[in-house]
């Protein structure tokens, strides 16, 4: 699944509905959005201890617990069956909130370079997102990457610059898949692939 949140504006027909459901805004603060992302990507975390959810989302135990409580209160979580409810609506609201919350918080650097020729070997796990994650987009004009850390070697080796219009966005990862005791090497729903 590809979710593109750049320049996204709400549909005027749904603005009134969102105003009536305003309490969910607290559900998508940056830290809580990390928990929601982890649950959307790995629903089996609902079967795991809350500590595993907190580790996967890179948040505190209390933050994970309060997010579960809000999900339950707002009808997105059935605690008895331990499953998410209304996943499509939850995903849509998460994507809407990403552009103004978690997205800017995780943005490490905006650079300019050739998005078609990126040399990322030797820089740890790098996740591909944005236009390049959608195989049907030919000749993508931008590149979005999620990394554990941005090194000068990565910047210089790819000839990325800061003095032109940015087309390379580098974010820090806000999840830890290796902390999970599951067999998914990457988030399954929101970040399509890694390079």
LINKA-V700208 format. One line per field, one symbol per residue. burial: 1 if it has 24 or more other ideal C-beta (glycine too) atoms within 12 Angstrom, else 0. A space follows every 10 residues. Layout:
burial = ???
This chain:
burial = 0111100000 0000000000 1001011111 1111111111 1110110101 0111111110 0011001101 1001011000 0001001011 1111111110 1110011111 1010100101 0010111111 1110000001 0111111101 0001100101 0000001111 1111111001 0100011111 11010
